[in-house]
Amino acid sequence: MSNSKKQPKKVQQVKRFVLSQKNVKDKDLILEFTNKEGKTFQYSPSKVFSQLQDRFEAMPCWEKYKSYTNTNNLPRFVRDLDSIV
């Protein structure tokens, strides 16, 4: 009997919304953070990045640090996506 089930997603707790050149390559990674109002968000960095790659790559922070963070909340342009997990 073969095990053809997909691997479970890895959920990792983070302190803020973060996308980095490193975490967008891991298709099985799910990041979870809680904002200051206590609302918890889960998102797949690879899925978010694939939908907004041009926007992120145009940002000065991506050019300089190869990452984007938002401490207080999930960015509106990410919240507006149809699917982030």
Stockholm file with secondary structure:
# STOCKHOLM 1.0

chainA/1-85         MSNSKKQPKKVQQVKRFVLSQKNVKDKDLILEFTNKEGKTFQYSPSKVFSQLQDRFEAMPCWEKYKSYTNTNNLPRFVRDLDSIV
#=GR chainA/1-85 SS CCCCCCCCCEEEECSSEEEETTGGGCTTEEEEEECTTSCEEEECHHHHHHHHHHHHHTSHHHHHHSEEEESSSCCHHHHTSSCCC
#=GC SS_cons        CCCCCCCCCEEEECSSEEEETTGGGCTTEEEEEECTTSCEEEECHHHHHHHHHHHHHTSHHHHHHSEEEESSSCCHHHHTSSCCC
//
